């Protein structure tokens, strides 16, 4: 009889889900095994321990929100403004992804290695946006300001509790993006 092992990716996905719900302290091998309906022994077929899982979770997160996002935006073609619109729409459609983003940002406040990784991730986001904005905005200072504003709007939007009169938050964000793309 062949032994069926829980795939490595399942442990990583469940770890990211737990991270989004309860932060890094919620990523516990016993709880992940329980959520996956397996014994924790299977965990050790794939990982040397919890630190190895956490590292691979961060690797997977970076691939998803940077590499795969850029690949998706680029694969649909169009000019740089269209790509920026798609990038912002993709980033804003997160749901569970946003919960993970917030958990990683909070974790980075307490862990220098995670902070270093988050800096690299945000720098990669800025580099990609700079390449797009530079195609229609020749002023380097203006490019930098637009990149900062769009990234700040995306991150900060989730911390604001303000109302916008008859407008929805989504409408106001769309107007902000359009002004930055003008």
Secondary structure as UniProt FT lines:
FT   HELIX           8..22
FT   HELIX           24..26
FT   HELIX           29..36
FT   HELIX           40..42
FT   HELIX           43..46
FT   HELIX           50..62
FT   HELIX           63..68
FT   HELIX           69..75
FT   HELIX           80..92
FT   HELIX           96..108
FT   TURN            109..110
FT   HELIX           112..133
FT   TURN            134..136
FT   HELIX           140..156
FT   HELIX           157..159
FT   TURN            165..166
FT   HELIX           169..180
//
